[in-house]
């Protein structure tokens, strides 16, 4: 008789745990997206600093960084004391409607390069 009362238990447990597993999976995928966005921010800052240091105009260097950065990111460039400093920052929104209550993640990176034009004799 006990077999009959436990008959739907597995189905009920699966119905309860499946949404949790989906939510965890979506969360992990979002964390991977944030990590990839951070890597792109680092690459964008480095590309901007490198382009400006080798003699490209500031506008060209910033444009090169914006091509690498996450869409909607900002890339800025400044020069001080013989160095070029590039900062790239952007935002990664939460994944879909499931986590819309969570704020997005901010990514930011800074790169510094020696200004080759000032260093040249």
C-alpha positions, 0 to 999 in steps of 0.5 A, spaced: 500 500 500 505 504 501 507 504 493 501 507 491 501 513 496 508 515 493 507 514 486 507 521 484 512 523 489 518 523 484 514 528 479 512 533 485 519 533 487 521 534 479 516 539 478 519 543 484 526 543 483 526 544 475 525 551 476 530 552 481 535 548 477 533 553 471 534 559 475 541 557 477 543 555 470 541 562 468 545 565 474 551 562 472 550 564 464 549 571 467 556 571 471 560 568 465 557 574 461 559 579 466 566 575 466 567 576 458 564 583 459 570 585 464 575 582 459 572 586 454 573 592 458 580 590 460 582 589 452 578 596 450 582 600 455 589 596 453 587 598 446 586 605 447 592 606 451 596 602 446 594 606 440 594 613 443 601 611 446 604 609 439 601 616 436 594 615 434 590 621 435 586 621 441 579 620 437 582 614 433 585 611 440 578 612 443 574 609 437 579 603 437 577 602 444 570 603 443 570 597 438 573 592 443 568 594 449 561 592 450 556 596 446 554 602 450 561 602 454 564 609 455 572 609 453 576 615 456 583 617 455 588 622 458 595 624 458 599 626 464 607 625 466 609 622 460 604 617 460 597 615 457 591 613 461 585 609 458 579 608 462 573 603 459 567 602 463 560 599 461 554 595 464 552 588 463 544 588 465 541 582 468 539 576 464 532 576 462 525 577 466 527 572 471 532 576 475 530 583 473 529 585 480 537 585 480 541 591 478 546 590 472 553 589 473 558 595 472 565 593 469 571 597 469 578 597 467 584 602 466 590 601 462 597 606 462 602 606 457 608 610 456 607 616 451 612 614 446 612 621 442 614 624 449 619 619 450 622 620 443 628 624 443 
